[in-house]
Amino acid sequence: METLSNLAFGLGIALSWQNILYCFIGCFLGTLVGVLPGIGPVATVAMLLPFTFGLEPAPALIMLAGIYYGAQYGGSTTAILVNIPGESSSVVTTLDGHQMARRGRAGPALGIAAIGSFIAGCIATLVVAFFAPPLAEIALKFGPADYFSLMVFGLVAAVVLARGSLLKAIAMVCFGILLGLIGTDVNSGVIRFAFGWPELTDGIGFVALAMAFFGITDVIFNLEHEATRSAAITHVTGLLPSREDWKRIIWPIMRGTALGSALGILPGGGAILASFASYSLEKKLSKTPERFGQGAIEGVAAPESANNAGAQTSFIPMLTLGIPANPVMALMIGALMIQGIQPGPTIITEQATLFWGVVVSMWIGNVFLLILNLPLIGLWVRMITVPYRLLFPAIMVFCAIGVFSISNTVFDVYLMALFGLLGYVFHKLGCEPTPLLLGFILGPPMEEFLRRALVLSEGSPVVLVREPLSAMLLAVAAVLLASVLLPTIAKKRAETFVSEG
Amino acid sequence: MCIRSPKDFWAGLIFIAIGSGFILLAQQYRLGDLHRMGPAMFPTLVGALLAALGAVVALRSFVLVGAAVPRFYARPIGVSVLAIVLFGIALQWLGLVAAVAVLVLVGAQASREARLLETLALAAVMIAFSVAVFVWLLGLPLPLWPDS
């Protein structure tokens, strides 16, 4: 029952007027920006990061978490009304959600997305509260070899669960790691790959990288496809689902939540895989699978719940192991490090206020989302109809000012331009930016843990397979890699993504 | 011999270039041995892995059939990158007001649908918003005007 008393402790922190306020502002701003077509959660969180600079760590993380769910939910609204997914995790919602909207059921589709997300959010909050502390306790016993292998496993899982070419994804991870190594080597004090620029002494700014790949590159791609945008459905009535609808969606919501919570903990897939997988599951279980894609209400309820549950449980590996499950979590780690906090297993005990406050405020954030979304739908609809030619210069201004204000040097602004260009080329060549960002965050700790493991083992790399835990993690990673390279499973993986996408 | 998957071919070449670039640059640092890894060790290992993966991806493009590289549109990418660089220069020498004006006025041209009056109005709104929110409300240390 320790968890319950901790939750009560967290409730006390989350319910301080200041934290409630920041949670609310976060949810509101996140939805406001996330609802804009063509802006996903990563870009939203990156753009709004400067708003949290002046805050203490706990309110800052609470606000960022609120921004994240807000952006995610805002993306679903856009997916339903305009048929444009803000990011890959709401791709599935466009299938049936937009069909419902075109048949005059936009209201219930939005209502179900909100209610499904709320139920999933409440359950996933409990999952975080119960699972994170024991996981952190286990993680405290990890040696350097275990950590190194855990990170290898995390990166492998991330590329295996993502879509697209496996080899190119691993290559992007390597490039990310190399970029992460730029700057001062903590061990020897040597400044590596800086070309004599003093601005690179502390390495490349993570936010500049994230904004370039997810903000600037996205803007450019949306501009290339300007003409293909379909008109938004702006007529929304009757948000609450009927009794009949309820009967249909309650189990899909529960299954979506379970699937989402489980997949969210895994490094890599998180919300994206969860929404795809739960959509396929519902389609398989349904007696009338032909309705899917034609406006099936279950096809909105299940992936939306899975999506939100996954978003929430992806905090578990971030807070307890310091391993980001997705680019948003990588940004959160970046934000915590700006605050001087290194995420890892000690965070629950050493930063108890932060941890339990954030967990409880996840639940409060879900209440806010429900309150915000249903009555304010008129405002979101109006945001959606803002033309992109007015929107994208504003996005650039936010990115540029945000990047500058983190380091107070224009060098990072130029870096953002450079990486925007690079991201564009990679995008054209079918290379995803997500593995690069994860590699960038994990590169330096991987080097450090490998070095320590090798010092302890007196230079023998066998230590990585001699330590039982480390060996197990590497074995699982190898099995995962092999499974994707084997033709039958590879086909299955392609199906999960392609047939729905 | 012909390239059947141009996307993979070019991606592979870029990976080889980046990987070998990092290996070459790393040689100026101490390599050390496995017992005491020097600053060059890890980048060399990862760079080698990257170059090897790049080689596999590039060689495979002669065998596996894949998509062509989509067309590059010069206007959106060129104008956006130019606008951001100009923002940086303007911010350093002329302050936030001029920088935001330049970014919006130049950046808006990345779209074919840009209209003059609308863009001017948007620039005014963005300047007012940035000054009010970032400088006054959030107190970020941004210079507003050129320091004389």
Interface residues (C-beta under 8 A of the other chain):
Chain A: P50 F51 F53 G54 S165 L167 K168 I170 A171 C174 F175 I177 L178 L181 D185 N187 S188 V190 R192 F193 I216 V219 I220 L223 E224 E226 P387 Y388 R389 L390 F392 P393 A394 M396 V397 A400 I401 F404 S405 N408 V410 V413 Y414 M416 A417 G420 L421 Y424 V425 F426 K428 L429 G430 C431 G443 M446 E447 L450 R451 L454 V455 E458 G459 S460 P461
Chain B: K7 D8 W10 A11 I14 F15 I18 G19 F22 L25 A26 Y29 R30 D33 L34 H35 R36 M37 G38 P39 F42 P43 V46 G47 L49 L50 L53 G54 V56 V57 R60 A67 V69 P70 F72 Y73 R75 P76 I77 S80 V81 A83 I84 V85 F87 G88 I89 L91 Q92 L96 A99 V100 L103 V104 G107 A108 A110 S111 R112 E113 A114 R115 E118 T119 L122 A123 M126 S130 F134 L138 G139 L140 P141 L142
